[in-house]
Amino acid sequence: MYKTNINLEEMSQKQAIEYLNETVQPETGSIPAYLLGDPTIYDLEHKKVFLKTWIFIGHESEVPNKNDFITRDVAGYSVIISRGADNQIRGLYNMCTHRGMKLCRADAGNKSLFTCPYHGFNFKNNGDCVGVPLQKDIYGDGLDKSQLGLHKIRVESYKGLLFGTWNDEAESLEAFLGDFKWYIDIFAGRAEMEVMGPPQRFVIHSNWKIGADNFVGDSYHTMVTHGSIAKLGMVPSATYSKKGYQIHTTNGHGLNLGTPNPDFAFPEELKEEYKSNLTEEQYEVLSNLKNMIGNIFPNLSFLISHTKIKGQLISNTSMRIWRPISVDKMEVITWFLVEKNAPEDWKRRSRESFILTFSPSGIFEQDDTEVFTDITAAASGTMPLVKQLTFNYTMGLHRKPVTEFVGPGVVYDDKFTEANQRNFYRYWLDLMTK
């Protein structure tokens, strides 16, 4: 039985965790509304989730050359991602070790040396402190630059995807991704991929979990939220999004796999490259793929979508993070990925497909943004907590997974179920209550 007159802000962290265990029930499909609007939960997430697990940073193709760098946010802290002269990619906390000034204020560039704009301390892009203005005169022999190196963050890569974590004790990235790597191979490793242009950024007044929830498993909303695409003839019917598979693995990862597709919507010229990078089973999935929509826990969502551009079927591949800014606000950062060896005309048409659908001005993106905003507004304040409002995540509880699918994970043979969302919240709850 839920407690009444609850105020999480007045609880200790231990009490708040106990209340989460009482009220969040993924196995029965009961998820409280207060998870999307309560500041105490948001603060706890920062400590328990974002400071502890692997967070997506960017793609290796964004720093292709020696001394290239980008600056990114990892759990609320600015990080410099730099490819050193030794070709190694490192993550450096963007804070001068002298007085804490933000060392680099550019989004991207090429530098072998960073100079602090406050006092002029110099740091190599491997983090070493190599220069102090007037060092001998003002410090004598008392300053040891070897102790002033920039603080580092763990950075690891899989199929060109860069992740970072502040947790020195976290399992390896490959272990964290686990069986989900099989599907990441299709999304990001089917060919040599590259990011086209800088990532696009926009802010939504929404809790970050709604975006992750939507991409991890919600094809059901397509019939209504995106119902106009059937009326426009972009898809054969409003229920087209049901066909395919829903799949989840450990650590909260999940995706919806849309099949079948009678047409091959990838560059014909790259079939041999695909076959050399994928197993026979993975290539079979790719060649029959209508769409692939998923989320790597906690907040990296990815998408392979197909659209007809000027009468020709074309795929586009994108990924985005739902970066928390506050309990009711997030920055969406979106990357457009494309096969590096694809013909230039195909790249251009794929980009047009992306802009039409899932760019900030895309028809799908605008549909979803409105929904995300309204859900957050309804879940904010004290009323959802006091009234003990819950969301219903029971879709598909009566169904059993199938065993004949070629890929790993827990697999259901159509996409209208909420097993993936229950799996997402199960892992979220495990982290929050440790």
C-alpha positions in Angstrom: 0.0 0.0 0.0 1.4 3.4 -0.9 2.0 6.0 1.8 0.0 9.2 1.8 1.1 12.8 2.1 4.5 11.9 0.6 7.1 14.7 0.2 10.3 13.2 -1.3 12.2 16.5 -0.7 11.8 15.9 3.1 13.0 12.3 2.9 16.5 11.1 3.4 18.1 9.4 0.4 17.6 6.1 2.1 13.9 6.8 2.6 13.5 7.9 -1.0 15.1 4.7 -2.2 12.8 2.7 0.0 9.8 4.6 -1.5 11.1 3.8 -5.0 11.2 0.1 -4.2 7.6 0.2 -2.9 6.1 2.2 -5.8 8.0 1.3 -9.0 6.9 -2.1 -10.2 8.2 -2.8 -13.7 7.3 -6.5 -13.6 3.6 -5.7 -13.2 3.7 -2.8 -15.5 3.1 -0.1 -12.9 5.3 3.0 -13.3 4.5 6.1 -11.1 4.1 9.4 -12.8 6.2 11.2 -10.2 9.3 9.7 -11.8 9.1 12.2 -14.6 8.5 15.3 -12.5 10.0 15.1 -9.1 13.3 17.0 -8.4 14.4 14.6 -5.8 14.3 11.7 -8.2 16.2 13.8 -10.8 19.0 14.6 -8.3 19.2 10.9 -7.3 19.4 9.9 -11.0 22.4 12.2 -11.5 24.3 10.4 -8.7 23.1 6.8 -9.2 22.7 6.7 -13.0 24.7 9.3 -14.9 27.7 9.4 -12.7 27.9 5.6 -12.5 27.3 4.3 -16.0 28.6 4.7 -19.6 27.3 7.9 -21.4 27.6 8.5 -25.1 29.9 11.3 -26.1 30.2 11.2 -29.9 31.6 9.4 -32.9 35.3 8.8 -33.7 34.8 10.4 -37.2 34.3 13.7 -35.4 38.0 13.6 -34.4 39.5 12.0 -37.5 42.9 13.7 -37.4 45.7 14.0 -34.9 45.1 16.9 -32.5 41.3 17.1 -33.4 39.1 17.8 -30.5 35.4 18.2 -29.5 33.9 19.4 -26.2 31.0 17.4 -24.8 29.0 17.1 -21.7 29.2 13.9 -19.5 26.8 13.9 -16.6 26.7 17.7 -16.4 30.5 18.2 -16.7 32.3 19.6 -19.7 34.9 17.2 -21.2 37.5 17.6 -24.0 37.6 14.6 -26.3 40.9 14.8 -28.1 42.9 12.6 -30.5 46.5 13.0 -29.5 49.7 13.0 -31.5 49.9 9.3 -30.7 46.4 8.8 -32.4 44.9 7.8 -29.0 41.5 9.4 -28.1 41.4 10.7 -24.5 38.8 12.3 -22.3 39.9 15.3 -20.2 37.9 17.2 -17.7 37.6 20.7 -19.1 38.9 22.4 -16.0 42.2 24.0 -15.4 43.9 22.5 -12.4 45.2 25.8 -11.3 42.0 27.7 -10.4 39.3 25.6 -12.1 38.6 27.8 -15.1 37.0 26.2 -18.1 40.0 25.4 -20.3 38.5 25.2 -23.7 35.4 27.1 -24.8 35.2 26.0 -28.4 32.9 23.2 -29.6 35.5 21.6 -31.9 38.9 22.3 -33.5 42.4 21.1 -33.9 44.9 21.9 -31.1 47.9 20.2 -29.6 48.0 22.6 -26.7 45.3 24.2 -24.6 45.9 27.5 -22.8 43.8 28.5 -19.8 42.2 31.9 -20.5 42.5 32.9 -16.8 46.2 32.6 -15.9 47.7 31.1 -19.1 48.6 27.7 -17.8 49.4 25.4 -20.8 48.3 21.8 -21.2 49.1 19.2 -24.0 46.2 17.4 -25.4 47.2 14.3 -23.5 46.5 16.3 -20.3 50.1 17.1 -19.2 50.8 20.5 -17.8 53.7 21.9 -19.8 53.8 25.6 -19.3 53.3 28.1 -16.5 53.8 31.9 -17.2 56.8 33.3 -15.3 57.1 30.0 -13.5 60.7 30.4 -12.3 60.2 34.0 -11.1 57.0 33.5 -9.2 57.2 29.9 -8.0 61.0 29.3 -7.8 61.6 25.6 -7.7 58.5 24.9 -5.7 56.0 24.0 -8.5 55.9 20.5 -9.9 54.0 20.6 -13.2 53.8 16.8 -13.3 51.2 17.1 -10.5 49.1 19.6 -12.4 47.9 17.4 -15.2 44.3 17.6 -16.3 41.9 15.1 -14.7 40.9 12.3 -17.0 37.6 10.5 -17.7 37.4 6.9 -18.9 36.7 6.8 -22.6 36.1 3.6 -24.6 34.8 3.0 -28.1 32.7 0.4 -29.9 32.2 0.4 -33.7 33.2 4.1 -33.7 30.8 5.1 -30.9 32.6 6.9 -28.1 31.4 6.5 -24.5 32.7 8.0 -21.3 32.2 7.4 -17.6 33.3 9.0 -14.4 33.1 5.7 -12.6 36.6 4.1 -12.4 35.0 0.9 -11.2 32.5 0.5 -14.0 32.6 -2.6 -16.1 34.2 -2.3 -19.5 32.0 -0.7 -22.3 31.9 -4.0 -24.2 30.7 -5.8 -21.1 28.1 -3.1 -20.4 26.8 -3.4 -24.0 26.7 -7.2 -23.8 24.6 -9.0 -26.3 23.2 -5.7 -27.6 26.5 -5.4 -29.6 24.9 -7.7 -32.1 22.4 -5.0 -33.1 24.8 -2.1 -32.7 26.9 -3.9 -35.4 24.0 -3.5 -37.8 23.4 0.1 -36.8 26.9 1.5 -36.5 29.3 -1.2 -37.7 27.7 -2.5 -41.0 30.2 -0.3 -42.9 32.7 2.4 -42.2 30.4 5.1 -40.9 30.9 8.9 -40.5 29.1 11.8 -39.0 28.0 14.4 -41.5 28.3 17.9 -40.1 28.2 19.0 -36.4 25.4 17.5 -34.3 22.2 19.5 -34.2 21.0 20.7 -30.8 17.7 21.9 -29.5 16.0 22.1 -26.1 12.7 20.5 -25.1 10.8 21.1 -21.8 10.7 17.4 -21.1 12.1 14.8 -18.8 14.9 12.8 -20.5 13.3 9.4 -19.7 10.4 10.1 -22.0 12.7 10.2 -25.0 14.5 7.0 -24.0 11.2 5.3 -23.3 9.8 6.3 -26.7 12.8 4.9 -28.6 13.5 1.8 -26.5 10.2 0.2 -27.4 7.2 2.4 -28.4 6.1 1.7 -31.9 2.5 1.7 -30.7 2.3 5.5 -30.8 3.1 5.6 -34.5 -0.5 4.9 -35.5 -1.8 8.0 -33.8 1.0 10.5 -33.2 2.5 10.0 -36.6 -0.8 9.0 -38.3 -0.4 11.7 -40.9 2.3 9.7 -42.7 -0.2 7.0 -43.7 -2.6 9.7 -45.0 0.3 11.2 -47.0 1.1 7.8 -48.6 4.5 7.6 -47.0 3.6 4.1 -45.4 1.0 1.6 -46.6 -1.2 1.8 -43.5 -1.4 3.2 -40.0 -0.6 -0.3 -38.5 2.6 -0.8 -40.5 4.6 -0.2 -37.4 3.3 -3.4 -35.7 5.2 -5.8 -37.9 8.6 -7.0 -36.8 10.3 -7.8 -33.5 10.8 -6.2 -30.1 14.1 -7.2 -28.4 15.8 -6.4 -25.2 19.0 -7.4 -23.4 20.5 -6.9 -20.0 21.4 -3.4 -18.6 18.2 -1.8 -19.9 19.0 -1.8 -23.7 16.3 -2.5 -26.2 15.1 -2.0 -29.8 12.2 -2.5 -32.2 13.1 -4.1 -35.5 10.8 -3.4 -38.3 10.5 -6.2 -41.0 9.9 -7.3 -43.7 11.1 -4.9 -46.4 10.8 -6.1 -50.0 13.3 -3.5 -51.1 17.0 -3.0 -50.2 17.2 0.6 -49.0 20.9 0.8 -48.6 23.6 1.5 -51.3 23.8 -1.4 -53.6 27.5 -0.6 -54.2 28.2 -1.5 -50.5 26.8 -4.9 -50.3 30.2 -6.6 -50.2 31.3 -4.2 -47.5 28.2 -5.0 -45.5 28.9 -8.7 -45.9 32.5 -8.4 -44.8 31.5 -6.6 -41.6 28.5 -8.6 -40.6 27.7 -12.3 -40.0 25.4 -14.0 -42.4 22.6 -13.7 -39.8 23.2 -10.0 -39.3 23.3 -9.3 -43.1 20.0 -11.2 -43.4 18.4 -8.8 -40.9 19.9 -5.8 -42.7 18.8 -6.9 -46.1 15.2 -7.3 -44.8 15.2 -4.2 -42.6 12.3 -1.7 -42.7 13.5 0.2 -39.7 15.5 -0.1 -36.5 14.6 2.0 -33.5 16.4 1.5 -30.1 18.0 2.9 -27.0 21.3 2.1 -25.3 20.8 2.8 -21.6 20.5 5.4 -20.3 20.0 8.0 -23.0 21.5 7.1 -26.4 18.7 6.5 -28.9 19.3 5.4 -32.5 17.3 5.0 -35.7 17.5 3.5 -39.1 14.5 4.8 -41.1 13.4 4.4 -44.7 11.7 7.1 -46.8 10.8 7.7 -50.4 12.6 10.7 -51.8 11.6 11.7 -55.3 10.1 8.2 -55.8 13.2 6.3 -54.6 13.4 4.4 -51.3 16.3 5.7 -49.2 17.5 4.9 -45.7 18.8 7.4 -43.1 20.7 6.6 -39.9 20.7 8.9 -36.9 21.4 8.9 -33.2 20.5 11.3 -30.4 21.1 11.7 -26.7 18.5 13.1 -24.3 20.8 15.2 -22.2 19.2 16.1 -18.9 19.3 19.8 -18.0 16.7 19.8 -15.2 13.9 17.6 -14.1 11.6 19.1 -16.8 14.1 20.1 -19.5 16.5 18.3 -21.8 18.8 19.1 -24.6 18.4 16.8 -27.6 21.7 16.4 -29.5 21.3 14.6 -32.9 23.9 13.1 -35.2 23.4 12.1 -38.8 25.4 9.0 -39.8 26.1 7.8 -43.3 28.3 5.1 -44.9 31.6 6.8 -45.7 32.1 4.9 -49.0 28.6 5.5 -50.3 28.1 7.5 -53.5 27.9 11.3 -52.9 24.4 11.4 -54.5 23.2 8.7 -52.1 24.6 10.6 -49.1 22.8 13.7 -50.2 19.5 11.9 -50.6 19.9 10.1 -47.3 20.5 13.5 -45.6 17.3 14.8 -47.2 15.5 11.8 -45.8 16.8 12.5 -42.4 15.9 16.2 -42.6 12.4 15.4 -43.6 11.8 12.9 -40.8 13.9 13.1 -37.6 15.9 16.4 -37.8 14.7 19.2 -35.5 12.3 20.4 -38.3 11.3 16.8 -39.3 7.7 15.7 -39.3 8.3 12.9 -36.8 10.5 15.0 -34.5 7.9 17.7 -34.1 5.1 15.2 -33.4 7.1 13.6 -30.6 8.3 16.9 -29.1 4.8 18.1 -28.5 3.9 14.8 -26.8 7.1 14.7 -24.6 6.4 18.3 -23.4 2.8 17.6 -22.4 3.6 14.4 -20.6 6.2 16.2 -18.5 3.9 19.1 -17.6 1.2 16.6 -16.5 3.7 14.7 -14.3 5.2 17.8 -12.6 4.3 19.3 -9.2 3.0 17.5 -6.1 -0.3 16.2 -7.4 1.0 13.1 -9.2 2.8 12.1 -6.0 -0.1 12.9 -3.6 -2.7 11.2 -5.8 -0.3 8.3 -6.5 -0.9 8.4 -10.2 0.6 5.6 -12.2 1.2 4.8 -15.9 0.1 1.5 -17.4 2.9 -0.5 -18.9 1.1 -3.9 -19.1 1.0 -4.2 -22.9 2.2 -7.7 -23.8 2.4 -9.1 -20.3 0.4 -12.1 -21.5 2.8 -13.0 -24.3 5.9 -15.2 -24.3 9.1 -14.6 -26.1 10.0 -16.4 -29.3 13.1 -18.6 -29.6 13.6 -18.9 -33.4 15.0 -15.4 -34.0 18.6 -15.2 -35.3 19.8 -12.6 -32.9 20.3 -12.6 -29.1 18.2 -11.2 -26.4 14.5 -11.6 -25.3 12.6 -11.4 -28.5 8.8 -10.8 -29.2 7.4 -11.4 -32.7 5.8 -8.1 -33.2 6.5 -4.5 -31.9 3.3 -3.8 -30.0 4.4 -4.7 -26.5 6.0 -2.8 -23.5 8.5 -5.5 -22.5 11.4 -3.2 -23.4 10.1 -0.3 -21.3 9.6 -2.7 -18.4 13.2 -3.9 -18.9 14.4 -0.3 -19.1 12.7 0.6 -15.8 13.9 -2.6 -14.1 17.5 -1.7 -14.7 16.9 2.0 -13.9 15.4 0.9 -10.6 18.3 -1.4 -9.8 20.8 1.4 -10.2 18.6 3.9 -8.3 18.3 1.6 -5.3 21.8 0.3 -5.0 
